[in-house]
Every structure is written in C-alpha cells, then in structure tokens.
Amino acid sequence: MPPLIALIAGFAMLGVFVLLGRSNRRVACYGFIAAWLALCVAHFSYATRVAAFGFQQELAVHAGVFGLPALLALILAGMFHRRQPPSS
C-alpha cells in the first residue's frame, strides 16, 4: 500500500473513531491509538527487515505514516480532556 494512502486511511479511521465515540471522544482517541498501533506492528516488522537490507528510508516512511495519526489522536485526546466539564 502506498504510504500516502495508508496515511489518509489512518486519518479517516481516526475520524470514524471520533464520530462513533461521541459520548466520550477522549476514550475514542485512546481506542484509536491502541487499534492503529496494533495494526502497525506487522508493518513495522516488515519495514525493519527491509531496512536491514539497506533501505533505511522505508523505516522512516513507515514511522511517519503510522506515527502521525497516532500523534494527532494523542493531541486530540488532550484537547477533548480539557473541554469536558468537571464531573460532580
């Protein structure tokens, strides 16, 4: 899968998680991070094997493609946490 398509798919998946988790968007963001990073473990093992053959750019691309959506989800989770009214 080309990196740009994987990156767009990650952001789309984050949007789906946030839309479906309307009651608690912060938990939805954390759920996305867990699902997204679990999905990426196999890809990172592939990228690491390819990097061992001298293609270090492949590892950097995979880190960016899989890291950016997770980083955005972490930032959004922090923003949603600040917006929540304090529970009484």
SEFIZA-3560 file (N, C-alpha, C; in Angstrom, 3 decimals):
REM SEFIZA-3560
<numar><xx>0.858</xx><yy>-1.172</yy><zz>0.000</zz><atom>N</atom></numar>
<numar><xx>0.000</xx><yy>0.000</yy><zz>0.000</zz><atom>CA</atom></numar>
<numar><xx>0.903</xx><yy>1.234</yy><zz>0.000</zz><atom>C</atom></numar>
<numar><xx>0.681</xx><yy>2.159</yy><zz>-0.918</zz><atom>N</atom></numar>
<numar><xx>1.493</xx><yy>3.378</yy><zz>-0.934</zz><atom>CA</atom></numar>
<numar><xx>1.345</xx><yy>4.157</yy><zz>0.379</zz><atom>C</atom></numar>
<numar><xx>2.427</xx><yy>4.797</yy><zz>0.823</zz><atom>N</atom></numar>
<numar><xx>2.397</xx><yy>5.495</yy><zz>2.115</zz><atom>CA</atom></numar>
<numar><xx>1.314</xx><yy>6.563</yy><zz>2.225</zz><atom>C</atom></numar>
<numar><xx>1.069</xx><yy>7.305</yy><zz>1.156</zz><atom>N</atom></numar>
<numar><xx>0.060</xx><yy>8.364</yy><zz>1.221</zz><atom>CA</atom></numar>
<numar><xx>-1.333</xx><yy>7.788</yy><zz>1.462</zz><atom>C</atom></numar>
<numar><xx>-1.634</xx><yy>6.670</yy><zz>0.837</zz><atom>N</atom></numar>
<numar><xx>-2.940</xx><yy>6.037</yy><zz>1.038</zz><atom>CA</atom></numar>
<numar><xx>-3.068</xx><yy>5.530</yy><zz>2.469</zz><atom>C</atom></numar>
<numar><xx>-1.993</xx><yy>4.957</yy><zz>3.004</zz><atom>N</atom></numar>
<numar><xx>-2.022</xx><yy>4.482</yy><zz>4.392</zz><atom>CA</atom></numar>
<numar><xx>-2.200</xx><yy>5.648</yy><zz>5.358</zz><atom>C</atom></numar>
<numar><xx>-1.550</xx><yy>6.776</yy><zz>5.076</zz><atom>N</atom></numar>
<numar><xx>-1.683</xx><yy>7.959</yy><zz>5.933</zz><atom>CA</atom></numar>
<numar><xx>-3.115</xx><yy>8.491</yy><zz>5.895</zz><atom>C</atom></numar>
<numar><xx>-3.692</xx><yy>8.587</yy><zz>4.719</zz><atom>N</atom></numar>
<numar><xx>-5.078</xx><yy>9.048</yy><zz>4.588</zz><atom>CA</atom></numar>
<numar><xx>-6.033</xx><yy>8.076</yy><zz>5.277</zz><atom>C</atom></numar>
<numar><xx>-5.769</xx><yy>6.780</yy><zz>5.125</zz><atom>N</atom></numar>
<numar><xx>-6.609</xx><yy>5.776</yy><zz>5.793</zz><atom>CA</atom></numar>
<numar><xx>-6.526</xx><yy>5.918</yy><zz>7.306</zz><atom>C</atom></numar>
<numar><xx>-5.345</xx><yy>6.229</yy><zz>7.826</zz><atom>N</atom></numar>
<numar><xx>-5.196</xx><yy>6.425</yy><zz>9.270</zz><atom>CA</atom></numar>
<numar><xx>-6.001</xx><yy>7.609</yy><zz>9.766</zz><atom>C</atom></numar>
<numar><xx>-5.930</xx><yy>8.730</yy><zz>9.039</zz><atom>N</atom></numar>
<numar><xx>-6.702</xx><yy>9.901</yy><zz>9.448</zz><atom>CA</atom></numar>
<numar><xx>-8.203</xx><yy>9.643</yy><zz>9.313</zz><atom>C</atom></numar>
<numar><xx>-8.607</xx><yy>8.915</yy><zz>8.270</zz><atom>N</atom></numar>
<numar><xx>-10.028</xx><yy>8.586</yy><zz>8.104</zz><atom>CA</atom></numar>
<numar><xx>-10.504</xx><yy>7.679</yy><zz>9.235</zz><atom>C</atom></numar>
<numar><xx>-9.663</xx><yy>6.715</yy><zz>9.605</zz><atom>N</atom></numar>
<numar><xx>-10.018</xx><yy>5.811</yy><zz>10.700</zz><atom>CA</atom></numar>
<numar><xx>-10.140</xx><yy>6.581</yy><zz>12.017</zz><atom>C</atom></numar>
<numar><xx>-9.256</xx><yy>7.555</yy><zz>12.231</zz><atom>N</atom></numar>
<numar><xx>-9.349</xx><yy>8.394</yy><zz>13.426</zz><atom>CA</atom></numar>
<numar><xx>-10.666</xx><yy>9.160</yy><zz>13.422</zz><atom>C</atom></numar>
<numar><xx>-11.058</xx><yy>9.702</yy><zz>12.268</zz><atom>N</atom></numar>
<numar><xx>-12.327</xx><yy>10.410</yy><zz>12.170</zz><atom>CA</atom></numar>
<numar><xx>-13.518</xx><yy>9.525</yy><zz>12.494</zz><atom>C</atom></numar>
<numar><xx>-13.475</xx><yy>8.287</yy><zz>12.024</zz><atom>N</atom></numar>
<numar><xx>-14.559</xx><yy>7.345</yy><zz>12.323</zz><atom>CA</atom></numar>
<numar><xx>-14.621</xx><yy>7.063</yy><zz>13.819</zz><atom>C</atom></numar>
<numar><xx>-13.466</xx><yy>6.845</yy><zz>14.444</zz><atom>N</atom></numar>
<numar><xx>-13.441</xx><yy>6.587</yy><zz>15.889</zz><atom>CA</atom></numar>
<numar><xx>-14.015</xx><yy>7.774</yy><zz>16.660</zz><atom>C</atom></numar>
<numar><xx>-13.636</xx><yy>8.997</yy><zz>16.272</zz><atom>N</atom></numar>
<numar><xx>-14.110</xx><yy>10.189</yy><zz>16.988</zz><atom>CA</atom></numar>
<numar><xx>-15.609</xx><yy>10.378</yy><zz>16.773</zz><atom>C</atom></numar>
<numar><xx>-16.091</xx><yy>10.160</yy><zz>15.554</zz><atom>N</atom></numar>
<numar><xx>-17.526</xx><yy>10.315</yy><zz>15.292</zz><atom>CA</atom></numar>
<numar><xx>-18.358</xx><yy>9.263</yy><zz>16.017</zz><atom>C</atom></numar>
<numar><xx>-17.873</xx><yy>8.035</yy><zz>16.063</zz><atom>N</atom></numar>
<numar><xx>-18.629</xx><yy>6.979</yy><zz>16.733</zz><atom>CA</atom></numar>
<numar><xx>-18.538</xx><yy>7.076</yy><zz>18.250</zz><atom>C</atom></numar>
<numar><xx>-17.497</xx><yy>7.702</yy><zz>18.751</zz><atom>N</atom></numar>
<numar><xx>-17.334</xx><yy>7.817</yy><zz>20.198</zz><atom>CA</atom></numar>
<numar><xx>-17.802</xx><yy>9.161</yy><zz>20.711</zz><atom>C</atom></numar>
<numar><xx>-18.979</xx><yy>9.583</yy><zz>20.320</zz><atom>N</atom></numar>
<numar><xx>-19.476</xx><yy>10.915</yy><zz>20.691</zz><atom>CA</atom></numar>
<numar><xx>-19.642</xx><yy>11.098</yy><zz>22.188</zz><atom>C</atom></numar>
<numar><xx>-19.979</xx><yy>10.040</yy><zz>22.909</zz><atom>N</atom></numar>
<numar><xx>-20.215</xx><yy>10.197</yy><zz>24.349</zz><atom>CA</atom></numar>
<numar><xx>-18.915</xx><yy>10.517</yy><zz>25.084</zz><atom>C</atom></numar>
<numar><xx>-17.810</xx><yy>9.935</yy><zz>24.657</zz><atom>N</atom></numar>
<numar><xx>-16.524</xx><yy>10.234</yy><zz>25.280</zz><atom>CA</atom></numar>
<numar><xx>-15.451</xx><yy>10.183</yy><zz>24.197</zz><atom>C</atom></numar>
<numar><xx>-15.202</xx><yy>11.324</yy><zz>23.587</zz><atom>N</atom></numar>
<numar><xx>-14.270</xx><yy>11.388</yy><zz>22.460</zz><atom>CA</atom></numar>
<numar><xx>-12.833</xx><yy>11.123</yy><zz>22.885</zz><atom>C</atom></numar>
<numar><xx>-12.501</xx><yy>11.432</yy><zz>24.117</zz><atom>N</atom></numar>
<numar><xx>-11.142</xx><yy>11.181</yy><zz>24.604</zz><atom>CA</atom></numar>
<numar><xx>-10.865</xx><yy>9.682</yy><zz>24.614</zz><atom>C</atom></numar>
<numar><xx>-11.817</xx><yy>8.905</yy><zz>25.113</zz><atom>N</atom></numar>
<numar><xx>-11.661</xx><yy>7.447</yy><zz>25.125</zz><atom>CA</atom></numar>
<numar><xx>-11.622</xx><yy>6.912</yy><zz>23.695</zz><atom>C</atom></numar>
<numar><xx>-12.390</xx><yy>7.519</yy><zz>22.794</zz><atom>N</atom></numar>
<numar><xx>-12.362</xx><yy>7.108</yy><zz>21.388</zz><atom>CA</atom></numar>
<numar><xx>-10.977</xx><yy>7.328</yy><zz>20.787</zz><atom>C</atom></numar>
<numar><xx>-10.338</xx><yy>8.442</yy><zz>21.132</zz><atom>N</atom></numar>
<numar><xx>-8.980</xx><yy>8.704</yy><zz>20.631</zz><atom>CA</atom></numar>
<numar><xx>-7.995</xx><yy>7.674</yy><zz>21.163</zz><atom>C</atom></numar>
<numar><xx>-8.101</xx><yy>7.347</yy><zz>22.439</zz><atom>N</atom></numar>
<numar><xx>-7.206</xx><yy>6.331</yy><zz>23.005</zz><atom>CA</atom></numar>
<numar><xx>-7.480</xx><yy>4.964</yy><zz>22.385</zz><atom>C</atom></numar>
<numar><xx>-8.737</xx><yy>4.662</yy><zz>22.111</zz><atom>N</atom></numar>
<numar><xx>-9.074</xx><yy>3.409</yy><zz>21.439</zz><atom>CA</atom></numar>
<numar><xx>-8.476</xx><yy>3.345</yy><zz>20.043</zz><atom>C</atom></numar>
<numar><xx>-8.509</xx><yy>4.483</yy><zz>19.338</zz><atom>N</atom></numar>
<numar><xx>-7.893</xx><yy>4.536</yy><zz>18.015</zz><atom>CA</atom></numar>
<numar><xx>-6.399</xx><yy>4.277</yy><zz>18.105</zz><atom>C</atom></numar>
<numar><xx>-5.736</xx><yy>4.905</yy><zz>19.075</zz><atom>N</atom></numar>
<numar><xx>-4.287</xx><yy>4.714</yy><zz>19.218</zz><atom>CA</atom></numar>
<numar><xx>-3.973</xx><yy>3.237</yy><zz>19.417</zz><atom>C</atom></numar>
<numar><xx>-4.727</xx><yy>2.579</yy><zz>20.279</zz><atom>N</atom></numar>
<numar><xx>-4.484</xx><yy>1.154</yy><zz>20.526</zz><atom>CA</atom></numar>
<numar><xx>-4.721</xx><yy>0.321</yy><zz>19.266</zz><atom>C</atom></numar>
<numar><xx>-5.818</xx><yy>0.582</yy><zz>18.573</zz><atom>N</atom></numar>
<numar><xx>-6.131</xx><yy>-0.192</yy><zz>17.364</zz><atom>CA</atom></numar>
<numar><xx>-5.125</xx><yy>0.092</yy><zz>16.251</zz><atom>C</atom></numar>
<numar><xx>-4.778</xx><yy>1.356</yy><zz>16.073</zz><atom>N</atom></numar>
<numar><xx>-3.871</xx><yy>1.745</yy><zz>14.992</zz><atom>CA</atom></numar>
<numar><xx>-2.470</xx><yy>1.181</yy><zz>15.221</zz><atom>C</atom></numar>
<numar><xx>-1.975</xx><yy>1.284</yy><zz>16.433</zz><atom>N</atom></numar>
<numar><xx>-0.630</xx><yy>0.780</yy><zz>16.695</zz><atom>CA</atom></numar>
<numar><xx>-0.580</xx><yy>-0.741</yy><zz>16.659</zz><atom>C</atom></numar>
<numar><xx>-1.656</xx><yy>-1.399</yy><zz>17.054</zz><atom>N</atom></numar>
<numar><xx>-1.694</xx><yy>-2.862</yy><zz>16.936</zz><atom>CA</atom></numar>
<numar><xx>-1.679</xx><yy>-3.272</yy><zz>15.466</zz><atom>C</atom></numar>
<numar><xx>-2.365</xx><yy>-2.512</yy><zz>14.641</zz><atom>N</atom></numar>
<numar><xx>-2.388</xx><yy>-2.783</yy><zz>13.207</zz><atom>CA</atom></numar>
<numar><xx>-1.011</xx><yy>-2.582</yy><zz>12.579</zz><atom>C</atom></numar>
<numar><xx>-0.236</xx><yy>-1.672</yy><zz>13.132</zz><atom>N</atom></numar>
<numar><xx>1.048</xx><yy>-1.304</yy><zz>12.544</zz><atom>CA</atom></numar>
<numar><xx>2.213</xx><yy>-2.195</yy><zz>12.967</zz><atom>C</atom></numar>
<numar><xx>2.043</xx><yy>-3.032</yy><zz>13.961</zz><atom>N</atom></numar>
<numar><xx>3.150</xx><yy>-3.861</yy><zz>14.441</zz><atom>CA</atom></numar>
<numar><xx>3.689</xx><yy>-4.751</yy><zz>13.320</zz><atom>C</atom></numar>
<numar><xx>2.817</xx><yy>-5.379</yy><zz>12.581</zz><atom>N</atom></numar>
<numar><xx>3.260</xx><yy>-6.250</yy><zz>11.481</zz><atom>CA</atom></numar>
<numar><xx>3.983</xx><yy>-5.448</yy><zz>10.407</zz><atom>C</atom></numar>
<numar><xx>3.483</xx><yy>-4.267</yy><zz>10.118</zz><atom>N</atom></numar>
<numar><xx>4.130</xx><yy>-3.433</yy><zz>9.113</zz><atom>CA</atom></numar>
<numar><xx>5.513</xx><yy>-2.999</yy><zz>9.559</zz><atom>C</atom></numar>
<numar><xx>5.661</xx><yy>-2.673</yy><zz>10.833</zz><atom>N</atom></numar>
<numar><xx>6.974</xx><yy>-2.258</yy><zz>11.314</zz><atom>CA</atom></numar>
<numar><xx>7.968</xx><yy>-3.409</yy><zz>11.271</zz><atom>C</atom></numar>
<numar><xx>7.513</xx><yy>-4.623</yy><zz>11.506</zz><atom>N</atom></numar>
<numar><xx>8.442</xx><yy>-5.750</yy><zz>11.406</zz><atom>CA</atom></numar>
<numar><xx>8.908</xx><yy>-5.906</yy><zz>9.957</zz><atom>C</atom></numar>
<numar><xx>8.011</xx><yy>-5.675</yy><zz>9.019</zz><atom>N</atom></numar>
<numar><xx>8.385</xx><yy>-5.707</yy><zz>7.599</zz><atom>CA</atom></numar>
<numar><xx>9.375</xx><yy>-4.584</yy><zz>7.287</zz><atom>C</atom></numar>
<numar><xx>9.087</xx><yy>-3.375</yy><zz>7.751</zz><atom>N</atom></numar>
<numar><xx>9.957</xx><yy>-2.236</yy><zz>7.462</zz><atom>CA</atom></numar>
<numar><xx>11.334</xx><yy>-2.422</yy><zz>8.082</zz><atom>C</atom></numar>
<numar><xx>11.386</xx><yy>-3.030</yy><zz>9.255</zz><atom>N</atom></numar>
<numar><xx>12.672</xx><yy>-3.273</yy><zz>9.903</zz><atom>CA</atom></numar>
<numar><xx>13.487</xx><yy>-4.283</yy><zz>9.098</zz><atom>C</atom></numar>
<numar><xx>12.837</xx><yy>-5.313</yy><zz>8.599</zz><atom>N</atom></numar>
<numar><xx>13.551</xx><yy>-6.299</yy><zz>7.772</zz><atom>CA</atom></numar>
<numar><xx>14.059</xx><yy>-5.661</yy><zz>6.483</zz><atom>C</atom></numar>
<numar><xx>13.253</xx><yy>-4.805</yy><zz>5.878</zz><atom>N</atom></numar>
<numar><xx>13.677</xx><yy>-4.132</yy><zz>4.649</zz><atom>CA</atom></numar>
<numar><xx>14.827</xx><yy>-3.175</yy><zz>4.947</zz><atom>C</atom></numar>
<numar><xx>14.767</xx><yy>-2.476</yy><zz>6.090</zz><atom>N</atom></numar>
<numar><xx>15.839</xx><yy>-1.552</yy><zz>6.462</zz><atom>CA</atom></numar>
<numar><xx>17.149</xx><yy>-2.292</yy><zz>6.691</zz><atom>C</atom></numar>
<numar><xx>17.077</xx><yy>-3.529</yy><zz>7.136</zz><atom>N</atom></numar>
<numar><xx>18.291</xx><yy>-4.320</yy><zz>7.349</zz><atom>CA</atom></numar>
<numar><xx>19.023</xx><yy>-4.579</yy><zz>6.036</zz><atom>C</atom></numar>
<numar><xx>18.300</xx><yy>-4.526</yy><zz>4.933</zz><atom>N</atom></numar>
<numar><xx>18.926</xx><yy>-4.724</yy><zz>3.627</zz><atom>CA</atom></numar>
<numar><xx>19.417</xx><yy>-3.412</yy><zz>3.021</zz><atom>C</atom></numar>
<numar><xx>19.374</xx><yy>-2.330</yy><zz>3.781</zz><atom>N</atom></numar>
<numar><xx>19.926</xx><yy>-1.066</yy><zz>3.311</zz><atom>CA</atom></numar>
<numar><xx>18.913</xx><yy>-0.027</yy><zz>2.895</zz><atom>C</atom></numar>
<numar><xx>17.640</xx><yy>-0.282</yy><zz>3.099</zz><atom>N</atom></numar>
<numar><xx>16.615</xx><yy>0.686</yy><zz>2.710</zz><atom>CA</atom></numar>
<numar><xx>16.091</xx><yy>1.409</yy><zz>3.953</zz><atom>C</atom></numar>
<numar><xx>16.926</xx><yy>2.260</yy><zz>4.557</zz><atom>N</atom></numar>
<numar><xx>16.526</xx><yy>2.947</yy><zz>5.783</zz><atom>CA</atom></numar>
<numar><xx>15.374</xx><yy>3.914</yy><zz>5.547</zz><atom>C</atom></numar>
<numar><xx>15.233</xx><yy>4.400</yy><zz>4.326</zz><atom>N</atom></numar>
<numar><xx>14.137</xx><yy>5.320</yy><zz>4.016</zz><atom>CA</atom></numar>
<numar><xx>12.791</xx><yy>4.637</yy><zz>4.254</zz><atom>C</atom></numar>
<numar><xx>12.726</xx><yy>3.339</yy><zz>4.005</zz><atom>N</atom></numar>
<numar><xx>11.482</xx><yy>2.591</yy><zz>4.211</zz><atom>CA</atom></numar>
<numar><xx>11.047</xx><yy>2.651</yy><zz>5.674</zz><atom>C</atom></numar>
<numar><xx>11.997</xx><yy>2.539</yy><zz>6.587</zz><atom>N</atom></numar>
<numar><xx>11.686</xx><yy>2.601</yy><zz>8.017</zz><atom>CA</atom></numar>
<numar><xx>11.208</xx><yy>3.994</yy><zz>8.406</zz><atom>C</atom></numar>
<numar><xx>11.841</xx><yy>5.029</yy><zz>7.855</zz><atom>N</atom></numar>
<numar><xx>11.436</xx><yy>6.404</yy><zz>8.158</zz><atom>CA</atom></numar>
<numar><xx>10.030</xx><yy>6.694</yy><zz>7.631</zz><atom>C</atom></numar>
<numar><xx>9.729</xx><yy>6.208</yy><zz>6.446</zz><atom>N</atom></numar>
<numar><xx>8.392</xx><yy>6.419</yy><zz>5.872</zz><atom>CA</atom></numar>
<numar><xx>7.338</xx><yy>5.733</yy><zz>6.727</zz><atom>C</atom></numar>
<numar><xx>7.604</xx><yy>4.499</yy><zz>7.144</zz><atom>N</atom></numar>
<numar><xx>6.644</xx><yy>3.782</yy><zz>7.978</zz><atom>CA</atom></numar>
<numar><xx>6.459</xx><yy>4.474</yy><zz>9.328</zz><atom>C</atom></numar>
<numar><xx>7.538</xx><yy>4.990</yy><zz>9.896</zz><atom>N</atom></numar>
<numar><xx>7.422</xx><yy>5.694</yy><zz>11.178</zz><atom>CA</atom></numar>
<numar><xx>6.543</xx><yy>6.928</yy><zz>11.031</zz><atom>C</atom></numar>
<numar><xx>6.706</xx><yy>7.656</yy><zz>9.943</zz><atom>N</atom></numar>
<numar><xx>5.878</xx><yy>8.837</yy><zz>9.716</zz><atom>CA</atom></numar>
<numar><xx>4.430</xx><yy>8.494</yy><zz>9.436</zz><atom>C</atom></numar>
<numar><xx>4.228</xx><yy>7.519</yy><zz>8.570</zz><atom>N</atom></numar>
<numar><xx>2.864</xx><yy>7.135</yy><zz>8.185</zz><atom>CA</atom></numar>
<numar><xx>2.083</xx><yy>6.636</yy><zz>9.394</zz><atom>C</atom></numar>
<numar><xx>2.716</xx><yy>5.849</yy><zz>10.244</zz><atom>N</atom></numar>
<numar><xx>1.997</xx><yy>5.281</yy><zz>11.374</zz><atom>CA</atom></numar>
<numar><xx>2.062</xx><yy>6.167</yy><zz>12.611</zz><atom>C</atom></numar>
<numar><xx>3.056</xx><yy>7.017</yy><zz>12.697</zz><atom>N</atom></numar>
<numar><xx>3.187</xx><yy>7.878</yy><zz>13.864</zz><atom>CA</atom></numar>
<numar><xx>2.312</xx><yy>9.117</yy><zz>13.824</zz><atom>C</atom></numar>
<numar><xx>2.124</xx><yy>9.701</yy><zz>12.651</zz><atom>N</atom></numar>
<numar><xx>1.358</xx><yy>10.951</yy><zz>12.560</zz><atom>CA</atom></numar>
<numar><xx>-0.099</xx><yy>10.806</yy><zz>12.994</zz><atom>C</atom></numar>
<numar><xx>-0.848</xx><yy>9.810</yy><zz>12.524</zz><atom>N</atom></numar>
<numar><xx>-2.226</xx><yy>9.679</yy><zz>13.014</zz><atom>CA</atom></numar>
<numar><xx>-2.297</xx><yy>9.408</yy><zz>14.518</zz><atom>C</atom></numar>
<numar><xx>-1.360</xx><yy>8.614</yy><zz>15.044</zz><atom>N</atom></numar>
<numar><xx>-1.354</xx><yy>8.338</yy><zz>16.484</zz><atom>CA</atom></numar>
<numar><xx>-1.024</xx><yy>9.602</yy><zz>17.273</zz><atom>C</atom></numar>
<numar><xx>-0.094</xx><yy>10.406</yy><zz>16.772</zz><atom>N</atom></numar>
<numar><xx>0.245</xx><yy>11.663</yy><zz>17.441</zz><atom>CA</atom></numar>
<numar><xx>-0.944</xx><yy>12.621</yy><zz>17.420</zz><atom>C</atom></numar>
<numar><xx>-1.631</xx><yy>12.719</yy><zz>16.290</zz><atom>N</atom></numar>
<numar><xx>-2.818</xx><yy>13.574</yy><zz>16.212</zz><atom>CA</atom></numar>
<numar><xx>-3.893</xx><yy>13.097</yy><zz>17.183</zz><atom>C</atom></numar>
<numar><xx>-4.076</xx><yy>11.782</yy><zz>17.295</zz><atom>N</atom></numar>
<numar><xx>-5.069</xx><yy>11.245</yy><zz>18.230</zz><atom>CA</atom></numar>
<numar><xx>-4.703</xx><yy>11.592</yy><zz>19.666</zz><atom>C</atom></numar>
<numar><xx>-3.418</xx><yy>11.548</yy><zz>19.994</zz><atom>N</atom></numar>
<numar><xx>-2.980</xx><yy>11.905</yy><zz>21.344</zz><atom>CA</atom></numar>
<numar><xx>-3.231</xx><yy>13.385</yy><zz>21.627</zz><atom>C</atom></numar>
<numar><xx>-2.968</xx><yy>14.238</yy><zz>20.656</zz><atom>N</atom></numar>
<numar><xx>-3.229</xx><yy>15.677</yy><zz>20.814</zz><atom>CA</atom></numar>
<numar><xx>-4.727</xx><yy>15.933</yy><zz>20.961</zz><atom>C</atom></numar>
<numar><xx>-5.540</xx><yy>15.282</yy><zz>20.126</zz><atom>N</atom></numar>
<numar><xx>-6.995</xx><yy>15.449</yy><zz>20.231</zz><atom>CA</atom></numar>
<numar><xx>-7.520</xx><yy>14.953</yy><zz>21.573</zz><atom>C</atom></numar>
<numar><xx>-6.977</xx><yy>13.850</yy><zz>22.075</zz><atom>N</atom></numar>
<numar><xx>-7.410</xx><yy>13.333</yy><zz>23.379</zz><atom>CA</atom></numar>
<numar><xx>-7.145</xx><yy>14.360</yy><zz>24.469</zz><atom>C</atom></numar>
<numar><xx>-6.006</xx><yy>15.030</yy><zz>24.403</zz><atom>N</atom></numar>
<numar><xx>-5.711</xx><yy>16.091</yy><zz>25.373</zz><atom>CA</atom></numar>
<numar><xx>-6.667</xx><yy>17.263</yy><zz>25.243</zz><atom>C</atom></numar>
<numar><xx>-7.008</xx><yy>17.627</yy><zz>24.004</zz><atom>N</atom></numar>
<numar><xx>-7.949</xx><yy>18.730</yy><zz>23.800</zz><atom>CA</atom></numar>
<numar><xx>-9.340</xx><yy>18.360</yy><zz>24.300</zz><atom>C</atom></numar>
<numar><xx>-9.778</xx><yy>17.135</yy><zz>24.029</zz><atom>N</atom></numar>
<numar><xx>-11.100</xx><yy>16.702</yy><zz>24.486</zz><atom>CA</atom></numar>
<numar><xx>-11.144</xx><yy>16.596</yy><zz>26.006</zz><atom>C</atom></numar>
<numar><xx>-10.020</xx><yy>16.249</yy><zz>26.624</zz><atom>N</atom></numar>
<numar><xx>-9.972</xx><yy>16.147</yy><zz>28.089</zz><atom>CA</atom></numar>
<numar><xx>-10.164</xx><yy>17.526</yy><zz>28.722</zz><atom>C</atom></numar>
<numar><xx>-9.565</xx><yy>18.551</yy><zz>28.121</zz><atom>N</atom></numar>
<numar><xx>-9.697</xx><yy>19.910</yy><zz>28.657</zz><atom>CA</atom></numar>
<numar><xx>-11.101</xx><yy>20.456</yy><zz>28.475</zz><atom>C</atom></numar>
<numar><xx>-11.800</xx><yy>20.023</yy><zz>27.429</zz><atom>N</atom></numar>
<numar><xx>-13.146</xx><yy>20.532</yy><zz>27.146</zz><atom>CA</atom></numar>
<numar><xx>-14.220</xx><yy>19.924</yy><zz>28.028</zz><atom>C</atom></numar>
<numar><xx>-13.973</xx><yy>18.750</yy><zz>28.579</zz><atom>N</atom></numar>
<numar><xx>-15.002</xx><yy>18.073</yy><zz>29.366</zz><atom>CA</atom></numar>
<numar><xx>-15.288</xx><yy>18.850</yy><zz>30.644</zz><atom>C</atom></numar>
<numar><xx>-16.571</xx><yy>19.037</yy><zz>30.951</zz><atom>N</atom></numar>
<numar><xx>-16.903</xx><yy>19.707</yy><zz>32.210</zz><atom>CA</atom></numar>
<numar><xx>-16.534</xx><yy>18.798</yy><zz>33.381</zz><atom>C</atom></numar>
<numar><xx>-16.127</xx><yy>19.397</yy><zz>34.495</zz><atom>N</atom></numar>
<numar><xx>-15.775</xx><yy>18.565</yy><zz>35.652</zz><atom>CA</atom></numar>
<numar><xx>-16.984</xx><yy>17.787</yy><zz>36.156</zz><atom>C</atom></numar>
<numar><xx>-16.761</xx><yy>16.522</yy><zz>36.483</zz><atom>N</atom></numar>
<numar><xx>-17.867</xx><yy>15.691</yy><zz>36.975</zz><atom>CA</atom></numar>
<numar><xx>-18.097</xx><yy>15.968</yy><zz>38.447</zz><atom>C</atom></numar>
<numar><xx>-19.368</xx><yy>16.006</yy><zz>38.840</zz><atom>N</atom></numar>
<numar><xx>-19.710</xx><yy>16.319</yy><zz>40.228</zz><atom>CA</atom></numar>
<numar><xx>-19.995</xx><yy>15.067</yy><zz>41.007</zz><atom>C</atom></numar>
//
